[in-house]
Amino acid sequence: MLTQLYEWMMNIAAYLIIVAAVLQAIPGKEYKKYIQFFSGLVLVLFLFSPILKLSGMMDTFTELYHSKEYEMEKQEIQRKTEYFEDLDIMDFVPEQYQENTGEENGNRIEVEEIDIGE
């Protein structure tokens, strides 16, 4: 029991050290709030992991992760990702605009000479 408690505390301490190092290594402050939010969520999981293990919920989460439904959802996301990567922006533009790209002589402006000052 004490070894599990010690291991749990060591995991939390190591995680906090890693998060502090990552936060110090990030240049600027644009992404700091996002990393703090994500690291806070992971820390909550670390804190509740002993409670989840005692109540048997950890096994439920593990089964859910490895379930067939999860695999199907993951494949669906992968399929949609590949679909969107293959799309071209011209697929969404109406045909009348695709053909009229502004290269006709009526839509062109030509400048022959520019005089500045006198």
C-alpha positions in Angstrom: 0.0 0.0 0.0 2.8 2.4 0.9 4.7 1.5 -2.2 1.7 2.4 -4.4 1.3 5.7 -2.6 5.0 6.4 -3.0 4.8 5.5 -6.7 1.8 7.7 -7.1 3.5 10.7 -5.5 6.6 10.2 -7.6 4.6 10.1 -10.8 2.9 13.4 -9.8 6.2 15.0 -8.9 7.9 13.9 -12.1 4.9 15.2 -14.1 5.0 18.6 -12.4 8.8 18.9 -13.1 8.3 18.0 -16.8 5.4 20.5 -17.1 7.5 23.3 -15.4 10.4 22.6 -17.8 8.1 22.7 -20.8 6.5 26.0 -19.7 10.0 27.5 -19.2 11.1 26.3 -22.6 8.2 27.8 -24.6 9.1 31.1 -26.2 6.5 33.8 -25.8 3.2 33.5 -23.9 0.8 32.7 -26.8 0.6 28.9 -26.0 1.2 29.0 -22.3 -2.4 29.1 -21.3 -3.2 26.1 -23.6 -0.4 24.1 -22.2 -1.4 24.9 -18.6 -5.0 23.9 -19.4 -4.0 20.6 -20.9 -1.4 19.9 -18.2 -4.1 20.6 -15.6 -6.4 18.1 -17.1 -3.7 15.5 -17.1 -2.8 16.3 -13.5 -6.5 15.8 -12.5 -6.3 12.3 -14.1 -3.1 11.6 -12.2 -4.8 12.7 -8.9 -7.8 10.6 -9.5 -6.1 7.5 -10.8 -5.9 5.7 -7.3 -9.6 6.4 -6.8 -10.4 5.1 -10.3 -8.4 2.0 -9.6 -10.1 1.3 -6.3 -13.6 1.8 -7.7 -12.9 -0.4 -10.8 -13.5 2.5 -13.2 -9.9 2.3 -14.5 -10.7 -1.1 -16.1 -13.9 0.4 -17.6 -11.9 3.2 -19.2 -9.3 0.7 -20.5 -12.0 -1.5 -22.0 -13.7 1.5 -23.6 -10.4 2.6 -25.1 -9.7 -0.8 -26.6 -13.3 -1.5 -27.7 -14.4 -2.1 -31.2 -16.6 1.1 -31.2 -13.5 3.2 -30.5 -11.6 1.5 -33.3 -14.5 2.2 -35.7 -14.6 5.9 -34.6 -10.9 6.2 -35.1 -11.1 4.7 -38.6 -13.9 7.2 -39.5 -11.9 10.1 -38.3 -8.9 8.8 -40.4 -11.1 8.5 -43.5 -12.5 12.0 -43.1 -9.0 13.4 -42.6 -7.8 11.8 -45.8 -10.9 13.1 -47.6 -10.2 16.7 -46.5 -6.5 16.4 -47.4 -7.4 15.4 -51.0 -9.9 18.3 -51.5 -9.0 21.2 -53.7 -10.3 24.7 -53.0 -11.6 25.0 -56.6 -14.1 22.2 -55.8 -16.1 24.7 -53.7 -15.9 27.6 -56.1 -18.9 27.8 -58.6 -18.1 27.0 -62.2 -18.8 30.6 -63.4 -16.0 31.9 -61.2 -13.6 29.1 -62.0 -13.6 30.0 -65.7 -13.4 33.7 -65.1 -10.0 34.1 -63.5 -9.5 37.7 -64.6 -7.0 36.9 -67.4 -9.2 38.4 -70.1 -8.1 41.7 -71.7 -11.2 43.4 -70.4 -10.3 42.9 -66.8 -6.6 43.8 -67.0 -5.1 47.1 -66.2 -1.9 48.1 -67.9 0.4 50.9 -66.8 2.8 52.2 -69.4 4.5 55.0 -67.5 4.4 56.6 -64.0 5.6 60.2 -63.5 6.5 61.3 -60.0 7.0 65.0 -59.4 7.9 67.4 -62.1 
